[in-house]
Amino acid sequence: MTTFHSLTVAKVEPETRDAVTITFAVPQPLQEAYRFRPGQHLTLKASFDGEELRRCYSICRSYLPGEISVAVKAIEGGRFSRYAREHIRQGMTLEVMVPQGHFGYQPQAERQGRYLAIAAGSGITPMLAIIATTLQTEPESQFTLIYGNRTSQSMMFRQALADLKDKYPQRLQLLCIFSQETLDSDLLHGRIDGEKLQSLGASLINFRLYDEAFICGPAAMMDETEAALKALGMPDKTIHLE
């Protein structure tokens, strides 16, 4: 259902130097229409320089009646991300499509699962909603996040992830990998790719123990990590790509 509604921007929060989180207020009559499964996205529509722009952005927070949030990261030549950074402010309205997409997971309170998320850069956006909602809804479940960035300063949702780790210290494992930052462990330095997962599988993580895996990031990274997870023993049907 490709229905757009005019939603008011409730707040705009900086995440990094080149990324912001935009939260929209959802009035009561539209709250059911904007109920989402963690991992889904919103399509935003706006006019910029005389042209209509439409872009999809993943929902980045757990469901709360009355609001819905997406993260927008600037990309080179990205017209909508430029528009978002320069023009979107609290109190203005945007045309926002109801949630769409098949990626993600719908947590179930009675389930006890072990889940894996692999994200690079802005690929963390849908993962944050999936992880937070799952840990909140499934009190016996555990989540591991492998998250790659250039540096700690370019890491989106750094504080939100730290807060989740503080809230669920025994149920959330965070492995942050940086390609342009010197670390004590070589295992946590470099890019997330097939070789990196093989190294993690040899020394730190038993990938066969996970019930589901979710991957989001650049296409090459997703292809390599999917192949590596299969080689490490995860069944194809348990691996989900954004």
Buried (B, 14 or more C-beta within 10 A) or exposed (E): EEEBBEBBBBBBEEBBEBBBBBBBBBEEEBBEEBBBBBBBBBBBBBEBEEEEBEBBBBBBBBBEEEBBBBBBBBEEEBBBBBBBBEEBEEEEEBBBBBBEBEBBBEBEEEEEBBBBBBBBBBBBBBBBBBBBBBBBBBEEBBBBBBBBBBEEEBBBBBEBBEEBBEEBEEBBBBBBBBBEBEEEEEBBBBBBBBEBBBBBBEEEBEBEEBBBBBBBBBEEBBBBBBBBBBEBEBEEEBBBBB
